[in-house]
Amino acid sequence: MVSKSAWRITVVALALSVGLSLLTSSPAVAGTRLKDICRVKGQEENTLVGLGLVVGLNGSGDGGKFLPAIRSLATALQLMGNPIGPGGAVELKDAKNIALVTVTAKVPAAGGRQGDRLECTVSSIGAAKSLAGGRLMMTPLQGPDVESTRVYAFASGAIELDNDRMPTSGRIHGGCQLEEDFFHQYIRDGLITLVLDENHADFEIAQAVADAINKTPFGLQSERGFIARAANQQNVLVMLLDQYEQDPVDYISQILGLEILLEPEVTTDSRVVINERAGSIVIDGDIEIGAVAVSHANVIIDTEAPPTLDRFVPISPQQEQVPTKLKALVDALNAVKVPTADIIEIIKQIDRSGKLHGKLIVQ
C-alpha cells in the first residue's frame, strides 16, 4: 500500500538501461498469416430465437397473474388437443409451475446441417423466481427476420442453471436441433471479401494484405496484373481466378495462408487495453505520454519537473529529457506498490488530459 505521505514520481527518461539496449537492437520480424487477422465474408454466426414455456417448476413459475404466460399455456393446450373450457384463462389461475421464456441458439460461422444439435440459452421474461428443475417444452426457433415465420430449428430439454445467483436463466446442452441446412455463401459476383478483425482494421494493413496477395503467383496470373484491392480499412476484395472456379476452397486456403509483416513496416494504432473487472492492463510498449502532472490519492506524477524531492522515484537513472513511455510510468507505479485500480484511474486521467498518445480501450 502507498504510505499516507505522498509519493512524487517524476518521469524524466525512456526506460532502464537494459530497455535502452533493447531499443537499439533490431527487433525480430515475424510474418502473420492472413487467417489470423481476418475472415472470409459469409462466415458469420446466425442467431435463432423463439418464445417458449418451461414446465415442471416447483411453484417458482410466473403464476396465474402473469397473463402472457397464461395465454401461451392456453394456446399450447389447444394445439395439443386439450383446449380450455368456457371459464377461459380463469381455469389456469393456479398454474404456478410454468414460466414464459425466450430461447436463443447460435449457428456457428462454419454453418450447420439439418439434424445438428446446438446448445441453447433459456431466460425468463416474466415473474418466475427460478427455472431450477424446469424443462422447456418443444419450441420453434426462427431467424433474425421477425417478419418471417420460417422455422429453422426446434428446442426442448431439461434446463441447467448458469449459476445459483441467477436462477432465471440457464442452458440446454444439445437442446436445439436444426431443421434447415446452413451453407454460407462466401463468393459473390466472382469476388471473395476478406474482413479484417476489429483490432487490425486499418488502411495500412488492408493495403498490405492486398499487396501481399498481388505479389503472389495468383496476382501474376491475372490479366489485370492484380487480383486484390483494399475497399476500405476493413475489407479487401479478391477476384476468384477462372482456374479455381471448381475448387474455391483450395484457392481461399492458399490466400489465407499468406503472410504479411505487421511490424515494423505496418502497425495498428497504439493501444492501451484495460479490463477493470479483471484488473488487467495491456500496453503497447511504444505508447508515449506528454508533459503532464497528475495528483491521485497519495501519488503525484510529473512528467516534466526535475527530481528535487527526497521522495523522488526515478523511472531511469538517465537524466536526459526524452519522450516518456507509458510502460515506464506503470512500472514505476508498480515499484511503489500503487494499487492496480489507482493505476487504471491515473491512465484515464492522462487520457482525459489529451496527453496519452495512443488509443485507450476500457472493457
MOBELDA-V331051 format. One record per pair of residues at least 6 apart in sequence whose ideal C-beta (glycine too) atoms are under 8 Angstrom apart, sorted by the first residue. I is the first residue (numbers start at 1). J is the second residue. D is the distance in whole Angstrom. If there is no record, write none. Layout:
BEGIN
i: <I | I>
j: <J | J>
d: <D | D>
END
This chain:
BEGIN
i: <1 | 1 | 2 | 2 | 2 | 2 | 2 | 2 | 2 | 2 | 3 | 4 | 5 | 5 | 6 | 6 | 6 | 6 | 6 | 7 | 7 | 7 | 7 | 7 | 7 | 7 | 8 | 8 | 8 | 8 | 8 | 8 | 9 | 9 | 9 | 9 | 9 | 9 | 9 | 9 | 9 | 9 | 9 | 10 | 10 | 10 | 10 | 10 | 10 | 10 | 10 | 10 | 11 | 11 | 11 | 11 | 11 | 11 | 11 | 11 | 11 | 12 | 12 | 12 | 12 | 12 | 12 | 12 | 12 | 12 | 12 | 13 | 13 | 13 | 13 | 13 | 13 | 13 | 13 | 13 | 13 | 13 | 14 | 14 | 14 | 14 | 14 | 14 | 14 | 14 | 14 | 15 | 15 | 15 | 15 | 15 | 15 | 16 | 16 | 16 | 17 | 17 | 17 | 19 | 19 | 20 | 27 | 27 | 29 | 29 | 29 | 30 | 31 | 31 | 31 | 32 | 32 | 32 | 32 | 33 | 33 | 33 | 33 | 34 | 34 | 34 | 34 | 34 | 34 | 34 | 34 | 34 | 35 | 35 | 37 | 37 | 37 | 37 | 37 | 38 | 38 | 38 | 38 | 38 | 38 | 38 | 38 | 39 | 39 | 39 | 39 | 40 | 40 | 40 | 40 | 40 | 40 | 40 | 41 | 41 | 41 | 41 | 41 | 41 | 42 | 42 | 42 | 42 | 42 | 43 | 43 | 43 | 43 | 44 | 44 | 45 | 45 | 45 | 45 | 46 | 46 | 46 | 46 | 46 | 47 | 47 | 47 | 47 | 47 | 48 | 48 | 48 | 48 | 48 | 48 | 48 | 48 | 48 | 48 | 49 | 49 | 49 | 49 | 49 | 49 | 49 | 50 | 50 | 50 | 50 | 50 | 50 | 50 | 50 | 51 | 51 | 51 | 51 | 51 | 51 | 52 | 52 | 52 | 52 | 52 | 52 | 52 | 52 | 52 | 52 | 53 | 53 | 53 | 53 | 53 | 53 | 53 | 53 | 53 | 53 | 53 | 54 | 54 | 54 | 54 | 54 | 54 | 54 | 54 | 54 | 54 | 54 | 54 | 54 | 55 | 55 | 55 | 55 | 55 | 56 | 56 | 56 | 56 | 57 | 57 | 57 | 57 | 57 | 57 | 57 | 57 | 57 | 57 | 58 | 58 | 58 | 59 | 59 | 60 | 60 | 60 | 60 | 60 | 60 | 60 | 60 | 61 | 61 | 61 | 61 | 61 | 61 | 61 | 62 | 62 | 62 | 62 | 62 | 62 | 62 | 62 | 62 | 62 | 63 | 63 | 63 | 63 | 64 | 64 | 64 | 64 | 64 | 64 | 65 | 66 | 66 | 66 | 67 | 68 | 68 | 69 | 69 | 69 | 69 | 69 | 70 | 70 | 70 | 70 | 71 | 72 | 73 | 73 | 73 | 74 | 74 | 74 | 74 | 76 | 77 | 77 | 78 | 84 | 84 | 85 | 99 | 99 | 99 | 99 | 99 | 100 | 100 | 100 | 100 | 101 | 101 | 101 | 101 | 101 | 101 | 102 | 102 | 102 | 103 | 103 | 103 | 103 | 103 | 103 | 103 | 103 | 104 | 104 | 104 | 104 | 105 | 105 | 105 | 105 | 105 | 105 | 105 | 105 | 105 | 106 | 107 | 107 | 107 | 109 | 110 | 111 | 111 | 111 | 111 | 112 | 112 | 112 | 112 | 113 | 113 | 113 | 114 | 114 | 114 | 114 | 115 | 115 | 116 | 116 | 117 | 117 | 117 | 117 | 117 | 118 | 118 | 118 | 118 | 118 | 118 | 119 | 119 | 119 | 119 | 119 | 119 | 120 | 120 | 120 | 120 | 120 | 120 | 121 | 121 | 121 | 122 | 122 | 122 | 122 | 122 | 122 | 122 | 123 | 123 | 124 | 124 | 124 | 128 | 129 | 129 | 130 | 130 | 131 | 131 | 131 | 131 | 131 | 131 | 132 | 132 | 132 | 134 | 134 | 135 | 135 | 135 | 135 | 136 | 136 | 136 | 136 | 136 | 136 | 136 | 137 | 138 | 138 | 138 | 139 | 139 | 139 | 140 | 140 | 140 | 141 | 141 | 141 | 141 | 141 | 141 | 142 | 142 | 142 | 142 | 142 | 143 | 143 | 151 | 152 | 152 | 152 | 153 | 153 | 153 | 153 | 153 | 154 | 154 | 154 | 155 | 155 | 155 | 155 | 156 | 156 | 157 | 157 | 157 | 157 | 158 | 159 | 159 | 159 | 160 | 160 | 160 | 160 | 161 | 161 | 161 | 162 | 162 | 162 | 186 | 186 | 186 | 187 | 187 | 190 | 190 | 191 | 191 | 191 | 191 | 192 | 192 | 192 | 192 | 192 | 192 | 192 | 193 | 193 | 193 | 193 | 193 | 194 | 194 | 194 | 194 | 194 | 194 | 195 | 195 | 196 | 196 | 196 | 196 | 196 | 196 | 196 | 196 | 199 | 200 | 200 | 201 | 201 | 202 | 202 | 202 | 202 | 203 | 203 | 203 | 204 | 204 | 205 | 205 | 205 | 205 | 205 | 206 | 206 | 206 | 206 | 206 | 206 | 206 | 207 | 208 | 208 | 208 | 208 | 208 | 209 | 209 | 209 | 209 | 210 | 210 | 210 | 210 | 210 | 211 | 212 | 212 | 212 | 213 | 213 | 213 | 213 | 213 | 213 | 213 | 214 | 214 | 214 | 214 | 216 | 218 | 218 | 218 | 218 | 218 | 219 | 219 | 219 | 219 | 221 | 221 | 222 | 222 | 227 | 227 | 227 | 228 | 228 | 228 | 228 | 229 | 229 | 230 | 230 | 231 | 238 | 240 | 240 | 241 | 244 | 244 | 260 | 262 | 269 | 269 | 270 | 270 | 270 | 270 | 270 | 270 | 271 | 271 | 271 | 271 | 271 | 271 | 271 | 272 | 272 | 272 | 272 | 272 | 272 | 272 | 272 | 272 | 272 | 272 | 272 | 272 | 273 | 273 | 273 | 273 | 274 | 274 | 274 | 274 | 274 | 274 | 274 | 274 | 274 | 275 | 276 | 276 | 276 | 276 | 277 | 279 | 279 | 279 | 281 | 281 | 281 | 281 | 281 | 283 | 283 | 283 | 284 | 285 | 285 | 286 | 287 | 287 | 287 | 287 | 287 | 287 | 288 | 288 | 288 | 288 | 288 | 288 | 289 | 289 | 289 | 289 | 289 | 289 | 289 | 289 | 289 | 290 | 290 | 290 | 290 | 290 | 291 | 291 | 291 | 292 | 292 | 292 | 292 | 292 | 292 | 292 | 293 | 293 | 293 | 293 | 293 | 293 | 294 | 294 | 294 | 294 | 294 | 294 | 295 | 296 | 296 | 296 | 296 | 297 | 299 | 299 | 299 | 299 | 299 | 301 | 301 | 303 | 303 | 303 | 304 | 307 | 313 | 313 | 313 | 314 | 315 | 315 | 315 | 315 | 315 | 316 | 326 | 326 | 326 | 326 | 330 | 330 | 333 | 333 | 333 | 334 | 338 | 347 | 347 | 348 | 348 | 350 | 351>
j: <337 | 339 | 297 | 298 | 299 | 336 | 337 | 338 | 339 | 342 | 298 | 298 | 298 | 311 | 295 | 298 | 299 | 300 | 311 | 298 | 299 | 300 | 311 | 313 | 336 | 338 | 300 | 302 | 309 | 311 | 312 | 313 | 299 | 300 | 301 | 302 | 312 | 313 | 315 | 329 | 332 | 333 | 336 | 301 | 302 | 303 | 305 | 306 | 307 | 312 | 313 | 314 | 289 | 301 | 302 | 303 | 315 | 324 | 328 | 329 | 332 | 306 | 307 | 314 | 315 | 316 | 318 | 319 | 320 | 321 | 324 | 314 | 315 | 316 | 317 | 318 | 319 | 320 | 321 | 322 | 324 | 328 | 20 | 23 | 316 | 318 | 322 | 323 | 324 | 325 | 328 | 23 | 315 | 316 | 325 | 327 | 328 | 315 | 316 | 317 | 316 | 317 | 318 | 316 | 328 | 318 | 263 | 264 | 261 | 263 | 264 | 261 | 259 | 260 | 261 | 259 | 260 | 261 | 262 | 256 | 257 | 258 | 259 | 194 | 209 | 212 | 255 | 256 | 257 | 258 | 259 | 260 | 256 | 257 | 196 | 197 | 200 | 205 | 262 | 194 | 195 | 196 | 197 | 200 | 209 | 236 | 256 | 109 | 194 | 195 | 197 | 186 | 192 | 193 | 194 | 195 | 252 | 256 | 186 | 192 | 193 | 194 | 195 | 235 | 184 | 185 | 186 | 187 | 193 | 109 | 110 | 184 | 186 | 109 | 184 | 106 | 107 | 108 | 109 | 106 | 107 | 143 | 144 | 182 | 104 | 105 | 106 | 107 | 144 | 104 | 105 | 106 | 107 | 141 | 142 | 143 | 152 | 153 | 176 | 102 | 103 | 104 | 141 | 142 | 143 | 144 | 102 | 103 | 104 | 139 | 140 | 141 | 142 | 155 | 72 | 100 | 101 | 102 | 103 | 139 | 100 | 101 | 102 | 103 | 122 | 136 | 137 | 138 | 139 | 155 | 69 | 72 | 73 | 76 | 98 | 99 | 100 | 101 | 136 | 137 | 139 | 61 | 98 | 99 | 101 | 122 | 124 | 128 | 131 | 134 | 135 | 136 | 137 | 159 | 97 | 98 | 134 | 135 | 137 | 97 | 133 | 134 | 135 | 96 | 97 | 98 | 99 | 128 | 130 | 131 | 132 | 133 | 134 | 97 | 132 | 133 | 96 | 97 | 96 | 99 | 128 | 129 | 130 | 131 | 132 | 167 | 69 | 95 | 96 | 97 | 98 | 99 | 128 | 69 | 70 | 96 | 98 | 99 | 100 | 124 | 126 | 127 | 128 | 69 | 95 | 96 | 127 | 70 | 92 | 93 | 94 | 95 | 96 | 127 | 100 | 126 | 127 | 89 | 100 | 126 | 95 | 98 | 99 | 100 | 126 | 89 | 92 | 93 | 95 | 89 | 100 | 92 | 95 | 98 | 83 | 84 | 89 | 92 | 137 | 83 | 84 | 84 | 91 | 92 | 91 | 124 | 126 | 128 | 131 | 134 | 124 | 125 | 126 | 128 | 122 | 123 | 124 | 125 | 131 | 136 | 122 | 123 | 125 | 120 | 121 | 122 | 136 | 139 | 141 | 155 | 176 | 120 | 121 | 123 | 141 | 118 | 119 | 120 | 121 | 141 | 153 | 155 | 175 | 176 | 118 | 118 | 178 | 182 | 184 | 184 | 181 | 182 | 183 | 184 | 118 | 178 | 181 | 182 | 178 | 181 | 182 | 178 | 179 | 180 | 181 | 177 | 178 | 177 | 178 | 174 | 175 | 176 | 177 | 178 | 153 | 174 | 175 | 176 | 177 | 178 | 171 | 172 | 173 | 174 | 175 | 176 | 141 | 155 | 171 | 172 | 175 | 176 | 169 | 170 | 171 | 131 | 136 | 159 | 169 | 170 | 171 | 172 | 168 | 169 | 131 | 168 | 169 | 168 | 167 | 168 | 167 | 168 | 159 | 161 | 167 | 168 | 169 | 170 | 159 | 161 | 167 | 158 | 159 | 156 | 157 | 158 | 159 | 155 | 156 | 157 | 158 | 159 | 172 | 175 | 156 | 154 | 155 | 156 | 154 | 155 | 156 | 151 | 153 | 154 | 151 | 152 | 153 | 154 | 155 | 176 | 148 | 149 | 150 | 151 | 152 | 150 | 152 | 179 | 178 | 179 | 180 | 176 | 177 | 178 | 179 | 180 | 176 | 177 | 179 | 172 | 175 | 176 | 177 | 172 | 175 | 172 | 173 | 174 | 175 | 172 | 170 | 171 | 172 | 170 | 171 | 172 | 173 | 167 | 169 | 170 | 169 | 170 | 171 | 192 | 248 | 252 | 240 | 248 | 239 | 240 | 237 | 238 | 239 | 240 | 237 | 238 | 239 | 240 | 248 | 252 | 255 | 231 | 235 | 236 | 237 | 238 | 209 | 235 | 236 | 237 | 238 | 255 | 234 | 235 | 202 | 205 | 206 | 209 | 233 | 234 | 235 | 236 | 268 | 262 | 268 | 233 | 234 | 233 | 266 | 268 | 269 | 230 | 232 | 233 | 266 | 267 | 233 | 260 | 262 | 266 | 268 | 230 | 231 | 232 | 233 | 234 | 235 | 236 | 230 | 260 | 261 | 262 | 265 | 266 | 228 | 230 | 236 | 260 | 226 | 228 | 229 | 230 | 236 | 228 | 258 | 259 | 260 | 219 | 227 | 228 | 236 | 238 | 255 | 258 | 225 | 226 | 227 | 228 | 258 | 227 | 241 | 251 | 254 | 255 | 225 | 226 | 227 | 228 | 241 | 243 | 239 | 241 | 238 | 239 | 241 | 236 | 237 | 238 | 239 | 236 | 237 | 236 | 237 | 237 | 255 | 248 | 251 | 251 | 250 | 251 | 266 | 268 | 358 | 359 | 284 | 286 | 287 | 357 | 358 | 359 | 282 | 284 | 287 | 358 | 359 | 360 | 361 | 281 | 282 | 283 | 284 | 287 | 326 | 347 | 351 | 356 | 358 | 359 | 360 | 361 | 281 | 282 | 361 | 363 | 280 | 281 | 282 | 344 | 347 | 360 | 361 | 362 | 363 | 363 | 341 | 344 | 362 | 363 | 363 | 340 | 341 | 344 | 330 | 340 | 343 | 344 | 347 | 326 | 327 | 330 | 358 | 325 | 327 | 325 | 325 | 326 | 327 | 356 | 357 | 358 | 323 | 324 | 325 | 326 | 357 | 358 | 303 | 324 | 325 | 326 | 329 | 350 | 355 | 356 | 357 | 303 | 324 | 354 | 355 | 357 | 303 | 304 | 355 | 301 | 302 | 303 | 304 | 350 | 353 | 355 | 300 | 301 | 302 | 303 | 304 | 305 | 300 | 301 | 346 | 349 | 350 | 353 | 301 | 342 | 345 | 346 | 349 | 342 | 333 | 336 | 338 | 342 | 346 | 329 | 346 | 324 | 329 | 355 | 321 | 314 | 332 | 335 | 336 | 332 | 324 | 328 | 329 | 331 | 332 | 328 | 347 | 350 | 356 | 358 | 343 | 347 | 342 | 343 | 346 | 343 | 346 | 356 | 360 | 360 | 362 | 356 | 360>
d: <6 | 7 | 7 | 4 | 6 | 6 | 7 | 6 | 8 | 8 | 7 | 7 | 7 | 8 | 8 | 5 | 7 | 5 | 8 | 6 | 5 | 7 | 6 | 6 | 5 | 8 | 5 | 7 | 5 | 5 | 6 | 7 | 7 | 7 | 5 | 7 | 8 | 5 | 8 | 7 | 5 | 7 | 7 | 8 | 5 | 8 | 5 | 7 | 5 | 6 | 8 | 7 | 8 | 7 | 7 | 4 | 6 | 5 | 7 | 6 | 7 | 7 | 7 | 7 | 7 | 7 | 7 | 6 | 8 | 6 | 8 | 8 | 6 | 4 | 8 | 4 | 7 | 7 | 8 | 6 | 8 | 7 | 7 | 7 | 7 | 7 | 5 | 7 | 7 | 6 | 7 | 7 | 7 | 6 | 6 | 8 | 5 | 8 | 6 | 8 | 7 | 7 | 7 | 8 | 8 | 8 | 7 | 7 | 6 | 6 | 7 | 8 | 3 | 7 | 6 | 6 | 6 | 7 | 5 | 7 | 6 | 7 | 6 | 7 | 6 | 8 | 7 | 5 | 7 | 5 | 7 | 7 | 4 | 7 | 6 | 6 | 4 | 7 | 8 | 5 | 6 | 5 | 6 | 7 | 7 | 7 | 8 | 8 | 7 | 5 | 7 | 5 | 6 | 7 | 6 | 7 | 6 | 8 | 6 | 7 | 4 | 7 | 5 | 7 | 4 | 5 | 3 | 8 | 8 | 4 | 7 | 6 | 7 | 6 | 7 | 5 | 6 | 6 | 5 | 7 | 4 | 7 | 7 | 6 | 6 | 7 | 6 | 8 | 6 | 7 | 5 | 8 | 7 | 4 | 7 | 6 | 5 | 5 | 7 | 7 | 7 | 5 | 6 | 6 | 8 | 7 | 7 | 5 | 8 | 5 | 6 | 4 | 6 | 7 | 7 | 7 | 8 | 6 | 7 | 7 | 8 | 6 | 8 | 5 | 8 | 6 | 6 | 8 | 3 | 7 | 7 | 6 | 6 | 6 | 6 | 7 | 6 | 7 | 8 | 5 | 8 | 8 | 7 | 5 | 5 | 7 | 8 | 8 | 6 | 4 | 7 | 5 | 7 | 7 | 6 | 5 | 7 | 6 | 6 | 6 | 6 | 5 | 5 | 7 | 5 | 7 | 6 | 7 | 7 | 7 | 8 | 6 | 5 | 7 | 8 | 6 | 5 | 7 | 8 | 8 | 6 | 4 | 4 | 8 | 7 | 8 | 7 | 7 | 5 | 5 | 5 | 5 | 5 | 4 | 8 | 8 | 6 | 5 | 6 | 8 | 4 | 5 | 5 | 8 | 8 | 5 | 6 | 6 | 6 | 4 | 6 | 6 | 7 | 7 | 7 | 5 | 5 | 7 | 6 | 7 | 8 | 6 | 7 | 4 | 5 | 5 | 5 | 8 | 7 | 7 | 6 | 6 | 6 | 6 | 8 | 5 | 6 | 6 | 7 | 6 | 6 | 7 | 5 | 7 | 6 | 5 | 6 | 4 | 6 | 7 | 7 | 6 | 5 | 8 | 5 | 6 | 5 | 6 | 7 | 7 | 7 | 5 | 6 | 6 | 7 | 6 | 7 | 5 | 6 | 5 | 8 | 6 | 5 | 8 | 8 | 5 | 7 | 4 | 7 | 6 | 6 | 6 | 8 | 4 | 7 | 7 | 7 | 5 | 8 | 8 | 8 | 4 | 6 | 5 | 7 | 5 | 7 | 5 | 7 | 5 | 8 | 6 | 6 | 6 | 5 | 7 | 7 | 7 | 5 | 4 | 8 | 7 | 5 | 8 | 8 | 7 | 8 | 4 | 8 | 7 | 6 | 7 | 5 | 7 | 7 | 7 | 8 | 5 | 7 | 5 | 5 | 4 | 7 | 8 | 6 | 7 | 6 | 6 | 7 | 5 | 7 | 6 | 7 | 4 | 6 | 4 | 7 | 6 | 7 | 7 | 4 | 7 | 5 | 7 | 6 | 6 | 7 | 6 | 8 | 6 | 6 | 8 | 5 | 8 | 7 | 5 | 7 | 6 | 5 | 6 | 8 | 6 | 6 | 7 | 6 | 6 | 8 | 5 | 7 | 5 | 7 | 4 | 8 | 6 | 7 | 6 | 4 | 7 | 6 | 7 | 7 | 7 | 6 | 6 | 6 | 7 | 6 | 6 | 7 | 6 | 5 | 5 | 6 | 5 | 6 | 7 | 7 | 6 | 7 | 7 | 5 | 4 | 8 | 8 | 6 | 4 | 8 | 7 | 4 | 7 | 4 | 7 | 6 | 5 | 6 | 7 | 7 | 6 | 7 | 4 | 6 | 6 | 7 | 6 | 8 | 8 | 6 | 6 | 6 | 5 | 5 | 7 | 6 | 7 | 8 | 5 | 8 | 6 | 8 | 6 | 7 | 8 | 6 | 7 | 6 | 8 | 7 | 7 | 4 | 8 | 6 | 8 | 6 | 6 | 7 | 6 | 6 | 7 | 7 | 5 | 8 | 7 | 7 | 8 | 6 | 5 | 4 | 6 | 8 | 5 | 7 | 7 | 8 | 5 | 5 | 8 | 8 | 8 | 7 | 5 | 7 | 4 | 8 | 7 | 5 | 7 | 7 | 6 | 5 | 5 | 8 | 8 | 7 | 5 | 7 | 7 | 5 | 6 | 8 | 4 | 6 | 5 | 5 | 8 | 5 | 7 | 5 | 6 | 6 | 4 | 8 | 6 | 6 | 6 | 8 | 4 | 6 | 5 | 7 | 6 | 6 | 8 | 8 | 7 | 7 | 5 | 5 | 7 | 6 | 8 | 7 | 7 | 6 | 4 | 7 | 6 | 7 | 5 | 8 | 7 | 5 | 5 | 8 | 5 | 6 | 6 | 7 | 7 | 7 | 4 | 7 | 8 | 7 | 5 | 4 | 6 | 5 | 7 | 4 | 7 | 8 | 5 | 8 | 6 | 5 | 8 | 6 | 7 | 7 | 5 | 7 | 6 | 7 | 6 | 8 | 7 | 6 | 7 | 5 | 7 | 8 | 4 | 5 | 7 | 7 | 5 | 8 | 5 | 7 | 7 | 7 | 5 | 7 | 5 | 8 | 6 | 7 | 7 | 8 | 5 | 7 | 8 | 7 | 7 | 7 | 7 | 7 | 6 | 5 | 7 | 6 | 7 | 5 | 8 | 7 | 4 | 7 | 7 | 6 | 4 | 5 | 6 | 6 | 7 | 5 | 8 | 6 | 5 | 8 | 5 | 7 | 6 | 5 | 6 | 7 | 7 | 8 | 8 | 4 | 7 | 5 | 4 | 7 | 7 | 8 | 5 | 8 | 6 | 6 | 4 | 7 | 7 | 5 | 7 | 8 | 7 | 7 | 4 | 6 | 5 | 6 | 8 | 8 | 6 | 6 | 5 | 7 | 6 | 7 | 8 | 6 | 7 | 7 | 7 | 7 | 5 | 8 | 8 | 8 | 6 | 6 | 7 | 6 | 8 | 8 | 5 | 7 | 7 | 5 | 7 | 7 | 8 | 7 | 7 | 6 | 8 | 8 | 5 | 7 | 7 | 8 | 7 | 7 | 7 | 8 | 5 | 5>
END
